[in-house]
Amino acid sequence: MKKIQPIRMCIACRARHPQNTLIRLKHEDKEIVAFNGEGRSFYLCESCSTNEKKVKGLVKRFKQDEEYFTKLLKELINNG
């Protein structure tokens, strides 16, 4: 029997995608980090994570360093 993936919403575009296709992050100590299994998290779809305008909006929304945030997203996209 095939396992059905839960559907989650991207925080940037609000589109719904299967959970295994999204990047899962969390806000911890004023930093955005990869989700480690503890605490609350949010999801970001791959198209929003590569969209410069959406990334700038998230940087501003979470008060992050743009260079760090962009590097984190690229790392998570490449490494899963």
N, CA and C of each residue as an Amber inpcrd file, in Angstrom:
protein
   240
   0.8440000  -1.1840000   0.0000000   0.0000000   0.0000000   0.0000000
   0.8860000   1.2420000   0.0000000   0.5730000   2.1880000  -0.8480000
   1.3570000   3.4110000  -0.9910000   1.0210000   4.3950000   0.1270000
   2.0700000   4.9420000   0.7670000   1.8740000   5.9080000   1.8480000
   1.6070000   7.2880000   1.2540000   0.5830000   7.9490000   1.7250000
   0.2150000   9.2830000   1.2400000   0.9680000  10.3300000   2.0540000
   1.6410000  11.2540000   1.3560000   2.3760000  12.3280000   2.0120000
   1.4110000  13.4050000   2.5090000   1.6260000  13.9100000   3.7190000
   0.7990000  15.0240000   4.2100000   1.0280000  16.2680000   3.3400000
   0.0010000  17.0640000   3.2120000   0.0840000  18.3060000   2.4410000
   0.3420000  19.4480000   3.4160000   1.3320000  20.2870000   3.1100000
   1.6750000  21.4380000   3.9480000   1.6700000  22.7040000   3.0850000
   1.6160000  23.8570000   3.7570000   1.5400000  25.1310000   3.0600000
   2.8700000  25.8760000   3.1320000   3.2740000  26.4390000   2.0150000
   4.4720000  27.2810000   1.9550000   4.1540000  28.6110000   2.6330000
   5.0490000  29.0650000   3.5000000   4.8140000  30.3040000   4.2440000
   4.8640000  31.5420000   3.3410000   5.5720000  31.4550000   2.2150000
   5.7390000  32.6110000   1.3370000   4.5990000  32.7640000   0.3250000
   4.2730000  31.6830000  -0.4090000   3.2610000  31.7930000  -1.4610000
   1.9140000  31.2050000  -1.0530000   1.8780000  30.5000000   0.0730000
   0.6720000  29.8760000   0.6120000   0.1040000  28.7670000  -0.2710000
   0.8940000  28.2930000  -1.2040000   0.4820000  27.1500000  -2.0260000
   0.6770000  25.8810000  -1.2010000  -0.1130000  24.8760000  -1.4940000
  -0.0200000  23.6150000  -0.7590000   0.7580000  22.5960000  -1.5910000
   1.6750000  21.9020000  -0.9200000   2.5510000  20.9280000  -1.5680000
   2.7000000  19.7110000  -0.6630000   3.0860000  18.5540000  -1.2370000
   3.4100000  17.4060000  -0.3730000   4.5820000  17.7670000   0.5370000
   4.5180000  17.3300000   1.7710000   5.5180000  17.7050000   2.7760000
   6.9440000  17.3540000   2.3540000   7.1260000  16.2300000   1.6580000
   8.4780000  15.8100000   1.2930000   9.1080000  16.6750000   0.2050000
   8.3590000  17.5960000  -0.4050000   8.9140000  18.4840000  -1.4260000
   9.2630000  19.8600000  -0.8660000   8.9890000  20.0930000   0.4170000
   9.1940000  21.4080000   1.0270000  10.4390000  21.4420000   1.9070000
  10.9700000  22.6370000   2.1090000  12.0880000  22.8650000   3.0210000
  11.4810000  23.2320000   4.3720000  11.9240000  22.5620000   5.4260000
  11.3690000  22.8090000   6.7590000  12.3820000  23.5930000   7.5890000
  11.9480000  24.7330000   8.0970000  12.8020000  25.6410000   8.8650000
  12.1370000  25.9720000  10.1900000  12.9320000  26.5790000  11.0830000
  12.3520000  27.1020000  12.3200000  13.0960000  28.3530000  12.7360000
  12.4360000  29.1630000  13.5390000  12.9790000  30.4120000  14.0550000
  13.4680000  30.1200000  15.4660000  14.7840000  30.2320000  15.6820000
  15.3580000  29.8820000  16.9800000  16.4030000  30.9190000  17.3800000
  16.2290000  31.5340000  18.5240000  17.1770000  32.5360000  19.0240000
  17.4710000  33.6160000  17.9870000  16.4350000  34.1470000  17.3870000
  16.5220000  35.2190000  16.3950000  17.2390000  34.8060000  15.1150000
  17.3650000  33.5120000  14.8830000  17.9940000  32.9810000  13.6660000
  17.0300000  31.9930000  13.0120000  17.0760000  31.9230000  11.7000000
  16.3550000  30.8910000  10.9700000  17.3310000  29.7330000  10.7800000
  16.9220000  28.5480000  11.1780000  17.7750000  27.3630000  11.0830000
  16.9640000  26.2060000  10.5150000  17.6640000  25.1750000  10.0690000
  16.9960000  23.9620000   9.5970000  16.2730000  23.3200000  10.7730000
  15.1190000  22.7660000  10.5280000  14.3340000  22.1360000  11.5810000
  15.0630000  20.9100000  12.1010000  15.1470000  20.7870000  13.4340000
  15.8760000  19.6820000  14.0540000  14.9650000  18.7310000  14.8280000
  13.6710000  18.8420000  14.6320000  12.7420000  17.9460000  15.3060000
  12.1520000  18.4940000  16.5890000  12.5990000  19.6500000  17.0300000
  12.0900000  20.2550000  18.2590000  11.4820000  21.6170000  17.9720000
  10.3720000  21.9070000  18.6190000   9.7590000  23.2210000  18.4930000
   8.8510000  23.3470000  17.2860000   8.4140000  24.5690000  17.0380000
   7.5170000  24.8580000  15.9170000   8.3400000  25.1290000  14.6770000
   7.7550000  24.8450000  13.5350000   8.4790000  25.0230000  12.2820000
   7.5630000  25.6160000  11.2210000   8.1500000  25.9280000  10.0780000
   7.3840000  26.3870000   8.9260000   8.0380000  25.8240000   7.6720000
   7.2830000  25.8620000   6.5790000   7.7280000  25.2650000   5.3250000
   7.8980000  26.3210000   4.2470000   8.8290000  26.0340000   3.3320000
   9.0970000  26.9090000   2.2030000   9.2480000  26.0380000   0.9710000
   8.5170000  26.3570000  -0.1030000   8.6240000  25.5550000  -1.3230000
   9.9020000  25.9380000  -2.0740000  10.3300000  25.0580000  -2.9500000
  11.5830000  25.2830000  -3.6650000  11.5060000  26.4950000  -4.5870000
  10.3560000  26.7290000  -5.2070000  10.2530000  27.8840000  -6.1080000
  10.3660000  29.2000000  -5.3360000   9.8130000  29.2680000  -4.1330000
   9.9330000  30.4880000  -3.3230000  11.3470000  30.6440000  -2.7710000
  12.0110000  29.5260000  -2.4710000  13.3590000  29.6060000  -1.9190000
  14.3820000  30.0600000  -2.9540000  14.0310000  29.9800000  -4.2310000
  14.9280000  30.4650000  -5.2820000  14.4490000  31.7850000  -5.8840000
  13.3050000  32.2800000  -5.4410000  12.7560000  33.5410000  -5.9210000
  13.3470000  34.6890000  -5.1010000  14.1260000  35.5340000  -5.7500000
  14.8430000  36.6090000  -5.0460000  13.9080000  37.5390000  -4.2820000
  12.7750000  37.8680000  -4.8770000  11.8250000  38.7750000  -4.2290000
  11.2230000  38.1440000  -2.9700000  10.8700000  36.8660000  -3.0440000
  10.3030000  36.1660000  -1.8860000  11.3430000  36.0380000  -0.7690000
  12.5820000  35.7370000  -1.1450000  13.6540000  35.6050000  -0.1480000
  13.8860000  36.9300000   0.5550000  13.9150000  38.0310000  -0.1970000
  14.0920000  39.3520000   0.4170000  12.9560000  39.6610000   1.3890000
  11.7440000  39.2750000   1.0340000  10.5980000  39.4800000   1.9170000
  10.7360000  38.6910000   3.2100000  11.2040000  37.4480000   3.0990000
  11.3980000  36.6190000   4.2950000  12.5320000  37.1510000   5.1620000
  13.5890000  37.6430000   4.5260000  14.7170000  38.2310000   5.2660000
  14.2190000  39.4100000   6.0960000  13.4080000  40.2340000   5.4740000
  12.8640000  41.3960000   6.1720000  11.8840000  40.9700000   7.2710000
  11.0330000  40.0110000   6.9590000  10.0130000  39.5280000   7.9070000
  10.6290000  38.9350000   9.1740000  11.7110000  38.1660000   8.9980000
  12.3500000  37.5120000  10.1380000  13.5970000  38.2430000  10.6340000
  13.8800000  39.4130000  10.0480000  15.0340000  40.2350000  10.4490000
  16.3270000  39.4170000  10.4150000  16.6130000  38.8380000   9.2410000
  17.7830000  37.9770000   9.0520000  18.8350000  38.6640000   8.1950000
  20.0450000  38.1490000   8.2630000  21.1100000  38.5650000   7.3710000
  20.8500000  37.8770000   6.0290000  20.7240000  38.6580000   4.9650000
  20.3410000  38.1090000   3.6620000  21.3500000  37.0820000   3.1480000
  22.6220000  37.3660000   3.3140000  23.6650000  36.4540000   2.8250000
  23.5770000  35.0990000   3.5390000  23.4300000  35.1240000   4.8590000
  23.3170000  33.8930000   5.6480000  22.0720000  33.1040000   5.2510000
  20.9430000  33.7880000   5.1300000  19.6760000  33.1390000   4.8250000
  19.7130000  32.5020000   3.4320000  20.2440000  33.2140000   2.4640000
  20.3570000  32.6840000   1.1040000  21.2670000  31.4620000   1.0760000
  22.3740000  31.5310000   1.7960000  23.3120000  30.4050000   1.8580000
  22.6390000  29.1870000   2.4990000  21.8850000  29.3940000   3.5750000
  21.1650000  28.3130000   4.2460000  20.1740000  27.6490000   3.2940000
  19.4110000  28.4560000   2.5660000  18.4290000  27.9000000   1.6380000
  19.0940000  27.0780000   0.5420000  20.1850000  27.5950000  -0.0370000
  20.8920000  26.8600000  -1.0910000  21.4340000  25.5350000  -0.5650000
  21.9700000  25.5660000   0.6420000  22.5040000  24.3510000   1.2670000
  21.3930000  23.3120000   1.4790000  20.2450000  23.7590000   1.9620000
  19.1330000  22.8480000   2.2140000  18.5390000  22.2970000   0.9170000
  18.5240000  23.0960000  -0.1470000  18.0300000  22.6240000  -1.4340000
  18.9530000  21.5550000  -1.9860000  20.2520000  21.7910000  -1.9030000
  21.2340000  20.8490000  -2.4620000  21.3590000  19.5760000  -1.6490000
  21.2450000  19.6650000  -0.3410000  21.4430000  18.5010000   0.5200000
  20.1570000  17.8350000   0.9820000  19.0370000  18.4550000   0.6440000
  17.7560000  17.8730000   1.0430000  17.4940000  18.1640000   2.4520000
